[in-house]
Amino acid sequence: MKCEWVKENITLYVYNELADDARYELEQHLARCTDCTAELKSTRKFHAVLSELPVEEPSPNLVAASRMRLQEVLETTQQGGLWHRLVFDPAAWLRQVRFSPALAATLVIVGFASGIGTAYKILNGGGVGQLAMGTNPPLESSISGIRSVSQAPGSNQVTIKYDTVSTQEAQGTLNDQRIQQLLLFAARDNYNSGVRMDSVDLLTQQPNATPVREALIYALRYDSNPGVRLKALDGLAAYVKSDPRVRDALLEALMNDSNPGVRTETLHLLEPVRADSSVRAVLQRLAENDQNQYIKTQARTILAEMPEFD
């Protein structure tokens, strides 16, 4: 056994996540290797220090961004790998469960939750339900996805269908707290770009609320659909002058967005604040070496119309 392999797996050893046979081999190596023994002591000391620190809860933005990136990876990953392992190599899969307490615990929890979900569907018919107006909004952790978002023509009435263990439905106006929470959830986490588009479109009607504006900024920065990002720009346009966070998000989109249409719209929205030093700096950079000829020309035109600073 090489020291390199031991050092790569010492963390798993400290967290008791190493398979029994590999654990035995590693311990045999540690008994005769002083360098790896020192590495183990250092890792355990570091683990002890970390254990004394308070555990910080991840921010909603980080959770949402992680979920979206995971969804994008899952959408591009070929399906069937797990089924293949279960059918054609069950022994290896069972060994992984046996030697991984965390995985085994996860399977127990999933099985327990599935049982509860099945019982719930049997008792409730497994159909589409509708929340009463007086009930509290569902927790994000209990929502598995948003099916659809729609607004009644010519009214402020919004209908949202969402999944928990079965499909539910909530109705209310845009001022309803439950509706706002579901729209915020759909705008950040839903795998369906059409639902995100509808949600962001409705949120742009009330961008003055801080959580809504944050959701629009998040959509502009992280949503994979350029149409959703353009909708977010519509809702943020009125706050370019008054909110530095909005200005920074637009500058970030102007520099880094992959869609020329989003960048062009962002450039136009930034014209009212072109005298700002950060905006001027970005415009100068674009005018010098941007790959998009239209963006480059427009940046030069805007700069030429501005007075020179001494």
NORPECOR-V725206 format. One line per field, one symbol per residue. burial: 1 if it has 24 or more other C-alpha atoms within 12 Angstrom, else 0. A space follows every 10 residues. Layout:
BEGIN
burial=???
END
This chain:
BEGIN
burial=0010011011 1111000100 0010011011 0000010011 0000000000 0000000000 1001100100 0000000000 0000000000 0000000000 0000000000 0000000000 0000000000 0000001101 0011111111 1000000111 1111111111 1111001111 1111111111 1111111111 1111111000 1111111111 1111111111 1111111011 0000011111 1111101011 0111111111 1011000011 0111011000 0000110111 0110000000
END
